[in-house]
Amino acid sequence: MGCGKTVAKANNPARYLLVPFFRIVFQGTKKPNPDSSSGLVVGLITPEYLASDPGLTRLSACDMLEFRGDLFPAVSIPDAVAIYTDFIGKARETGDWPLPVIHTLRLARDGGLWPDRNGLARIEVWENLAALPPETRPGFFDIELETLGDGHEDWVKRFAGASIRTIASHHQFHREYDPVEYRDLRRGLLELEPDGIKMAVTCRSKEACLTLLDFARETAELHPLAGIFSMGAVGKPTRIAAPLLGCPLTYGYLGGREIAPGQWPAETLKRGLKQLHGLLDARRDVQGIWEGVQAWERGLAP
């Protein structure tokens, strides 16, 4: 499937269930430790957002943030680090701080702006960020499966030494997978022993979305910090349905427009998860949750 080699080590998903993960991630924040099934709204920090909300008032809709460093113009490694630390300095002045921050340098092949040919050069930025004072450095790095699994699996432990966790991710902009492919990808992600996993595909039918949501429910039993959803218009409800099935990570834009196909505004995600959680989550019924989210979405239409 072109995902690079996976790491030959014993996979022990049970180890994830023994760690009080959310207590660890949110230790020291002002937000309460969230229930995993209530969802974790990850707000996207982009140049467009910062220009539209200089007071950072929309952070209150978020449980976590993703700083998309690849979207900011930087001509050097120090520039890239300074752009991030400038944001953190402003964010620390808000009443919604601190929030866990994922730092991402997304490659062009995965929908970002970091040149594919310079993918390994990102390690210099991450190493400089890891050397920042504890109160400033990111809580997570998002690194794709294809890079980690291609001989760089040691990065997970390297950054853990600086108390930075890793989210191993995979993106597919053209199609969905079948159940065997989903499980193969998940196996590759879990073998890297990351602190979180993310899998974003592109479902082209309702049936494909339901298959993905079945997989999300299954994955929720193996890892407490997962994001499993579909990009695109057809799969948009999965961004709310999957957290209700136990895969909490869901990403929303904070300023102006979506960053990936089918994203919701962070405020809308937060409202939807709050309104639908009590109504739908206890059922754990994929079809029922899908229909419930669709009905809720229709209610948003003008």
C-alpha positions as CSV (number, residue, x, y, z in Angstrom):
1,M,0.0,0.0,0.0
2,G,3.0,2.3,-0.2
3,C,3.1,3.0,3.5
4,G,6.8,2.2,3.9
5,K,8.1,-0.6,6.1
6,T,6.6,-1.1,9.5
7,V,8.6,-1.8,12.6
8,A,9.2,-5.4,13.5
9,K,8.3,-5.4,17.2
10,A,5.6,-7.0,19.3
11,N,2.4,-5.1,19.2
12,N,0.7,-4.9,22.6
13,P,-2.4,-2.7,22.4
14,A,-3.4,-3.5,26.0
15,R,-0.6,-1.3,27.2
16,Y,-2.5,1.7,26.0
17,L,-5.5,0.8,28.1
18,L,-3.4,0.7,31.3
19,V,-2.3,4.3,31.1
20,P,-4.6,7.1,32.5
21,F,-3.9,8.9,29.3
22,F,-6.2,11.9,29.6
23,R,-5.1,12.7,33.1
24,I,-1.5,12.8,31.8
25,V,-2.3,14.9,28.7
26,F,-4.4,17.5,30.5
27,Q,-2.4,17.7,33.7
28,G,-1.9,21.3,34.6
29,T,-4.5,22.7,32.2
30,K,-7.5,24.7,33.2
31,K,-9.9,22.5,31.4
32,P,-11.3,19.4,33.1
33,N,-10.1,16.0,32.1
34,P,-12.5,15.1,29.2
35,D,-14.2,11.8,28.8
36,S,-12.7,10.1,25.7
37,S,-16.1,9.5,24.2
38,S,-17.1,13.2,24.5
39,G,-14.5,14.1,21.9
40,L,-11.5,16.3,21.8
41,V,-11.8,19.3,19.5
42,V,-8.5,20.2,18.0
43,G,-8.4,23.8,16.8
44,L,-6.1,24.6,13.9
45,I,-3.7,27.5,14.3
46,T,-3.0,29.0,10.9
47,P,-1.8,32.4,9.6
48,E,-5.4,33.1,8.5
49,Y,-6.8,32.4,11.9
50,L,-4.2,34.6,13.7
51,A,-5.0,37.4,11.3
52,S,-8.7,37.1,11.9
53,D,-8.6,36.7,15.7
54,P,-5.7,38.6,17.2
55,G,-7.1,38.3,20.7
56,L,-7.3,34.5,20.3
57,T,-10.9,34.6,21.5
58,R,-11.9,31.4,19.7
59,L,-9.6,29.1,21.6
60,S,-12.4,28.6,24.1
61,A,-14.0,26.1,21.7
62,C,-10.9,23.8,21.8
63,D,-9.6,21.0,24.0
64,M,-6.3,20.9,22.1
65,L,-4.6,22.9,19.4
66,E,-2.7,21.9,16.2
67,F,-0.1,24.5,15.2
68,R,0.3,24.0,11.5
69,G,3.9,25.2,11.2
70,D,4.1,24.3,7.5
71,L,1.5,27.0,6.6
72,F,3.6,29.8,8.1
73,P,6.3,31.5,5.9
74,A,9.7,30.8,7.4
75,V,13.1,31.1,5.6
76,S,15.2,29.4,8.3
77,I,15.0,27.0,11.3
78,P,15.1,29.9,13.8
79,D,12.3,31.6,11.9
80,A,10.1,28.4,12.2
81,V,10.8,28.2,15.9
82,A,10.2,31.9,16.5
83,I,6.8,31.8,14.8
84,Y,5.7,29.1,17.1
85,T,7.1,30.7,20.3
86,D,5.5,34.1,19.4
87,F,2.1,32.4,19.2
88,I,2.7,30.6,22.6
89,G,3.6,33.9,24.2
90,K,0.3,35.4,23.1
91,A,-1.7,32.3,23.9
92,R,-0.4,32.2,27.5
93,E,-2.0,35.6,28.1
94,T,-5.5,34.2,27.4
95,G,-7.9,32.8,29.9
96,D,-8.1,29.5,28.0
97,W,-4.5,28.7,28.4
98,P,-2.8,26.2,28.8
99,L,-4.0,23.8,26.1
100,P,-2.1,20.8,24.8
101,V,-0.5,21.8,21.4
102,I,0.3,19.4,18.5
103,H,3.1,20.9,16.3
104,T,2.7,19.7,12.7
105,L,4.9,20.2,9.6
106,R,2.6,18.6,7.1
107,L,4.2,17.4,3.8
108,A,2.7,18.5,0.5
109,R,1.8,14.9,-0.4
110,D,-0.4,14.9,2.7
111,G,-2.1,18.3,2.0
112,G,0.5,20.6,3.6
113,L,3.0,23.1,2.3
114,W,6.3,21.5,3.5
115,P,8.2,20.3,0.4
116,D,8.2,16.5,0.2
117,R,11.8,16.5,-0.9
118,N,12.9,18.2,2.4
119,G,10.8,16.0,4.6
120,L,13.7,14.8,6.8
121,A,14.8,18.4,7.3
122,R,11.9,18.8,9.7
123,I,13.8,17.0,12.4
124,E,15.9,20.1,12.8
125,V,12.8,22.2,13.6
126,W,11.5,19.5,16.0
127,E,14.8,19.2,17.8
128,N,14.9,23.0,18.3
129,L,11.3,22.9,19.6
130,A,12.2,20.0,21.9
131,A,15.0,22.2,23.4
132,L,12.6,24.9,24.5
133,P,11.6,25.4,28.1
134,P,9.0,22.9,29.3
135,E,6.2,25.6,29.5
136,T,6.8,26.6,25.9
137,R,7.6,23.4,24.0
138,P,4.8,21.5,22.2
139,G,3.0,18.6,23.9
140,F,2.9,16.6,20.7
141,F,4.5,16.2,17.3
142,D,2.4,14.8,14.4
143,I,4.6,12.7,12.2
144,E,3.2,10.5,9.4
145,L,3.4,6.7,9.4
146,E,5.3,6.8,6.1
147,T,8.2,8.7,7.6
148,L,8.3,7.0,11.0
149,G,8.0,3.5,9.4
150,D,10.8,4.2,6.9
151,G,13.7,3.8,9.4
152,H,12.8,6.7,11.8
153,E,10.8,4.8,14.3
154,D,13.4,5.9,17.0
155,W,12.0,9.5,16.7
156,V,9.1,8.5,19.0
157,K,11.4,7.6,21.9
158,R,13.8,10.4,21.1
159,F,11.1,13.1,21.5
160,A,9.6,11.2,24.5
161,G,12.9,12.0,26.2
162,A,12.0,15.7,26.0
163,S,8.4,14.9,27.3
164,I,7.0,15.4,23.8
165,R,4.5,12.8,22.7
166,T,4.0,11.6,19.1
167,I,0.9,11.3,17.0
168,A,1.5,8.9,14.1
169,S,-0.7,9.8,11.2
170,H,-1.8,8.6,7.8
171,H,-3.7,10.6,5.1
172,Q,-5.5,9.3,2.0
173,F,-7.1,12.0,-0.2
174,H,-8.4,9.8,-3.0
175,R,-10.3,6.8,-1.6
176,E,-11.4,4.8,1.4
177,Y,-10.0,1.4,2.4
178,D,-11.5,-2.0,3.0
179,P,-11.5,-3.5,6.5
180,V,-8.3,-5.5,5.8
181,E,-6.4,-2.4,4.7
182,Y,-7.7,-0.4,7.6
183,R,-6.4,-3.1,10.1
184,D,-3.1,-3.3,8.2
185,L,-2.6,0.4,8.5
186,R,-3.6,0.4,12.2
187,R,-1.1,-2.4,12.9
188,G,1.6,-0.3,11.3
189,L,0.7,2.7,13.4
190,L,0.5,0.8,16.7
191,E,3.8,-1.0,16.1
192,L,5.5,2.4,16.2
193,E,4.2,2.7,19.8
194,P,3.0,6.3,19.5
195,D,1.0,8.2,22.1
196,G,-1.8,8.9,19.5
197,I,-2.8,7.8,16.1
198,K,-4.7,9.6,13.3
199,M,-6.1,8.1,10.1
200,A,-7.9,10.4,7.6
201,V,-9.3,8.8,4.4
202,T,-11.8,9.9,1.8
203,C,-15.0,7.9,1.8
204,R,-17.1,8.2,-1.4
205,S,-20.4,6.7,-0.2
206,K,-22.5,6.2,2.9
207,E,-21.6,2.5,3.0
208,A,-17.9,3.4,3.0
209,C,-18.5,5.8,5.9
210,L,-20.3,3.1,7.9
211,T,-17.4,0.7,7.3
212,L,-15.0,3.4,8.6
213,L,-17.1,4.1,11.6
214,D,-17.2,0.3,12.5
215,F,-13.4,0.4,12.3
216,A,-13.3,3.5,14.5
217,R,-15.4,1.8,17.1
218,E,-13.0,-1.2,17.0
219,T,-10.0,1.1,17.2
220,A,-11.3,2.8,20.3
221,E,-10.9,-0.4,22.2
222,L,-7.2,-0.5,21.3
223,H,-6.0,3.1,21.8
224,P,-7.4,5.9,23.9
225,L,-6.2,8.8,21.7
226,A,-7.2,8.1,18.1
227,G,-8.6,10.2,15.3
228,I,-10.4,8.1,12.7
229,F,-12.5,10.0,10.1
230,S,-13.2,10.8,6.5
231,M,-12.3,13.9,4.6
232,G,-14.6,15.3,2.0
233,A,-18.3,16.3,1.9
234,V,-19.6,12.7,2.0
235,G,-17.6,11.8,5.1
236,K,-18.2,15.1,7.0
237,P,-20.5,13.5,9.6
238,T,-17.7,11.0,10.6
239,R,-15.9,13.9,12.2
240,I,-18.6,14.0,14.9
241,A,-19.7,10.4,14.7
242,A,-16.2,8.9,15.3
243,P,-15.7,10.7,18.6
244,L,-19.1,9.5,19.8
245,L,-17.8,6.0,19.1
246,G,-14.7,6.5,21.2
247,C,-12.1,7.9,18.8
248,P,-11.8,11.4,20.4
249,L,-9.6,13.4,18.1
250,T,-11.5,15.6,15.7
251,Y,-10.1,18.7,13.9
252,G,-11.8,22.0,13.3
253,Y,-10.8,25.3,11.7
254,L,-10.8,28.5,13.7
255,G,-10.5,31.1,11.0
256,G,-12.2,31.7,7.7
257,R,-12.1,28.4,5.9
258,E,-11.5,24.7,6.1
259,I,-7.9,23.5,6.0
260,A,-8.7,20.0,4.8
261,P,-11.8,18.9,2.8
262,G,-15.0,18.5,4.9
263,Q,-13.8,20.2,8.1
264,W,-16.2,21.9,10.5
265,P,-15.5,25.1,12.4
266,A,-14.2,24.2,15.8
267,E,-17.1,26.0,17.5
268,T,-19.6,23.9,15.5
269,L,-17.8,20.6,16.4
270,K,-17.9,21.5,20.0
271,R,-21.6,22.3,19.9
272,G,-22.4,19.2,18.0
273,L,-20.5,16.9,20.3
274,K,-22.1,18.5,23.3
275,Q,-25.7,18.2,21.9
276,L,-25.3,14.7,20.5
277,H,-23.2,13.1,23.2
278,G,-26.0,12.3,25.7
279,L,-28.5,11.5,23.0
280,L,-26.4,9.1,20.8
281,D,-23.2,8.0,22.5
282,A,-24.7,5.4,24.8
283,R,-26.1,3.5,21.9
284,R,-22.8,2.7,20.3
285,D,-24.8,1.9,17.2
286,V,-23.0,3.0,14.0
287,Q,-26.0,3.3,11.8
288,G,-28.0,5.2,14.5
289,I,-25.1,7.6,15.3
290,W,-24.6,8.3,11.6
291,E,-28.3,9.1,11.1
292,G,-28.4,11.2,14.3
293,V,-25.4,13.3,13.1
294,Q,-27.0,13.7,9.7
295,A,-30.3,14.9,11.2
296,W,-28.4,17.3,13.4
297,E,-26.4,18.6,10.4
298,R,-29.7,19.2,8.5
299,G,-30.8,21.3,11.4
300,L,-27.9,23.6,10.8
301,A,-28.9,24.4,7.2
302,P,-30.3,28.0,6.7
